[in-house]
Amino acid sequence: QVQLVESGGGLVQPGGSLRLSCAASGIIFSRAVMGWYRQGPGKQRELVAAITSGGSTNYADSVKGRFTISRDNAKNTVYLQMNNLKPEDTAVYYCNARFDATPINYWGQGTQVIVSS
């Protein structure tokens, strides 16, 4: 059974930081492309950051220079370090695992991030 379990969300003031974690089980984690997506109030889900099995990363323009995605294959965990948070970063953040050249695609349950003073 595949599970992606996010943690680390919460309420933070503008300019603050949070680190999200996503622990995966039931997949060959080292082969997965791991991503973080978010869905803000009244908005569509969007890609925030992704990291390939080889460690290559890409980011949404809105978070470049503020967010960092990383992975620990020994712990089957992907992280999203979020710095200098802004109110527009408020959203439910979802972990995603996919495998190139396959339709396989898994989602976590999401973790809420609220940026407010």
Secondary structure as the mmCIF struct_conf table of DSSP 4:
data_model
#
loop_
_struct_conf.conf_type_id
_struct_conf.id
_struct_conf.beg_label_comp_id
_struct_conf.beg_label_asym_id
_struct_conf.beg_label_seq_id
_struct_conf.end_label_comp_id
_struct_conf.end_label_asym_id
_struct_conf.end_label_seq_id
STRN STRN1 GLN A 3 SER A 7
STRN STRN2 GLY A 10 VAL A 12
TURN_TY1_P TURN_TY1_P1 PRO A 14 GLY A 15
STRN STRN3 LEU A 18 SER A 25
BEND BEND1 GLY A 26 ILE A 27
HELX_RH_3T_P HELX_RH_3T_P1 PHE A 29 ARG A 31
STRN STRN4 VAL A 33 GLN A 39
TURN_TY1_P TURN_TY1_P2 PRO A 41 GLY A 42
BEND BEND2 LYS A 43 LYS A 43
STRN STRN5 GLU A 46 ILE A 51
TURN_TY1_P TURN_TY1_P3 SER A 53 GLY A 54
STRN STRN6 THR A 57 TYR A 59
TURN_TY1_P TURN_TY1_P4 ASP A 61 ARG A 66
STRN STRN7 PHE A 67 ASP A 72
TURN_TY1_P TURN_TY1_P5 ASN A 73 ASN A 76
STRN STRN8 THR A 77 MET A 82
BEND BEND3 ASN A 84 ASN A 84
HELX_RH_3T_P HELX_RH_3T_P2 PRO A 87 ASP A 89
STRN STRN9 ALA A 91 ARG A 98
TURN_TY1_P TURN_TY1_P6 ASP A 100 ALA A 101
BEND BEND4 THR A 102 THR A 102
STRN STRN10 ASN A 105 TRP A 107
STRN STRN11 THR A 111 VAL A 115
#
